[in-house]
Each structure stands twice: as structure tokens, then as C-alpha cells.
């Protein structure tokens, strides 16, 4: 039971990290698109 709880908390941590990375990358992409649009 304790092992299962530990596993689920690890998965939650990993999912949070993936979410943070995803939001960071999407923000970077949107700023890059704006930059390219201003250049054209």
C-alpha cells in the first residue's frame, strides 16, 4: 500500500514537471511566432 502511494506521488511529480516544460515551450513558441511575424 505504501509503495503504491509512493509510486503515485512520483508520477504526479513527473506529470507536473512535464506540464511545466510544456507551458514553457509553448510560451517560447508563441513569442518566436510573434517575432517572426513582426520581421515580415
C-alpha positions as CSV (number, residue, x, y, z in Angstrom):
1,X,0.0,0.0,0.0
2,X,2.8,2.4,0.9
3,X,4.7,1.6,-2.2
4,X,1.7,2.3,-4.4
5,X,1.2,5.7,-2.7
6,X,4.9,6.5,-3.2
7,X,4.6,5.5,-6.9
8,X,1.5,7.7,-7.4
9,X,3.2,10.7,-5.8
10,X,6.3,10.2,-8.1
11,X,4.0,10.1,-11.1
12,X,2.3,13.3,-10.0
13,X,5.7,15.0,-9.7
14,X,6.8,13.8,-13.1
15,X,3.5,15.0,-14.6
16,X,3.9,18.4,-13.0
17,X,7.4,18.6,-14.5
18,X,6.1,17.7,-18.0
19,X,3.3,20.3,-17.6
20,X,5.8,23.0,-16.6
21,X,8.1,22.1,-19.6
22,X,5.1,22.1,-22.0
23,X,3.9,25.5,-20.8
24,X,7.5,26.9,-21.1
25,X,8.0,25.6,-24.6
26,X,4.5,26.8,-25.8
27,X,5.3,30.3,-24.4
28,X,8.6,30.3,-26.2
29,X,7.0,29.2,-29.5
30,X,4.3,31.9,-29.3
31,X,7.0,34.6,-28.6
32,X,9.0,33.2,-31.6
33,X,6.0,33.4,-33.8
34,X,5.3,37.0,-32.8
35,X,9.0,37.8,-33.5
36,X,8.8,36.3,-37.0
37,X,5.6,38.0,-37.8
38,X,7.0,41.4,-36.8
39,X,10.0,40.8,-39.0
40,X,8.0,40.0,-42.1
